[in-house]
């Protein structure tokens, strides 16, 4: 199993993924019982993973992942990425960085893709009332350190 080659191919898929990416492309990379998890959800199955991405592309404008780097070991990869998006078509572009831990099986299929990124500062703080509350909490915590 050449994990580095699998990871390079997956990174290419990830960067080029969009609302028009066919379901079969997901099936090529993900095992039928793959797990996908991020700060908002955990789903099991390639069809549910496809649905998560399709929903994201319907909700956001100009959503795109830019791969910054990756590292591999025996059966998993660590992928650093930047997510670039707009909330509305005419809104300001935003971005944030995250890391995915991706695990492969012996058939080069992804069995687990778990995203790690700061949902509080990248999403929640941008919601008017909730954002103000979180900023106050963050400020109080940092003063007490």
N, C-alpha and C positions, 0 to 999 in steps of 0.2 A: 504494500500500500504506500503510494507516494503522496503523503499528506500535503506537501508543499504545492504540488501540481493541482490537487483538488482545491486547495485554498485559493490559488491564483484564478482558477476557473470560476469559483464561487464569487470571488471579489469582482470579477468582470461582470458576472450576472447581476450582482448587487448594485454596481454602479450604473448599469444600463437598464435596470428594472424600472418599469413605469406602468401606467394604467392600461397600456396596450399589450403588456407581456402576457402571452398565452399561458393558460393553466398547465399545459404540458411542459413548459420550461421549469415550472416549480416541481413538477413530478420528476424531472430529470435530476434535480439536486436533492430533493427531500425524500426521505423514507416515508412510507405511507403513515407510520405512527410517530413521526417527528414531533418534538416539542418546540414551541416558540414561546418565549417569555420576554416581556419588557416591563417597565414600571406600571403599565396600565392593564395588562392582561397576560394570561397564560392559556394557550390553546394547544390542542393535540390533534395531529393529522394534517396532511399536506393541503387538504381542501380548506380547512380552517385557517391555515397559514396564508393561503392565497386570498381568502376573504379579508384577513387583517390588512394586507397590503392594498387590496382593491379599495377597501373602505378609506384607508389613509390617502390614497391618490384621489378619491372622490371628494374628500373633506378639505384637503390642502391644495394649494396651487404651486406649481413649479417645484414639487417635492423631489429631492434628489440626494443620494448618498455619494460622498466622495471618499474613497479609501485613502487613508493617510499612510498606514503601515500594517504589516501583519507579522506574526511570529507563530511557529508551529512546534509541536513536540510529537510524540508517538501517535496519538489519536485525536488530537484537538488543535484548534487554531485560536489565536487571539487577534482580533481584527480591530484596529482603531479607525474610526470613520468620523466624518463631519456630515451632519444632516442639514441641508439647506432647504428652506421652504418659505412660503408666504401664506398667511392665514386667509387672505382674500386676494383676488386678482390684482387689485390696485394698492395693496398694502406694502409696507416696507419688508424687504427680505430679511429673514432671521436665520440663524444657524446655531448649532451646538455640536459638541464633540461627545462621542460615546465609544464604548468598547463592546464587542460581541465575543462571547466564547462559543465556538462552534465545534461540535463533536461529530465525528464521522464513524460509520461502521465499515466493515471489511469490503463492502460493495461500493465504497466511495459515496454513499448516500449520507446526508446529514440526519442525525438522530436527535440533535439538540442544538438550538440556537437561542442563547440567552443574551439579551442586551442590557448593558449597564450604562445609565446616564442619569443626570440630576434633573428629575422631573420638577422639583420645587422651583429652582431658579430658571429653568428653561421653559416651563409651561405655566405652572400654577401662579408664579409671581406676575405673570402678564395678564391675569384675570383681575379686573379692577379692584373689587373689595378684598378678595382672597389674597391678591398680590400684596396689598398694603399690610395686611395682618402678618403675612409670612415675612415681609421685610422687617417689620418691628421685632418679631420673634428672633430672626437671624441677627439683628443688631444687638438685642439683649444678650443673646448667647455669646456673641463675640466679645462683648464688654466684660463678661464674667470669666473669660478664659485666663 
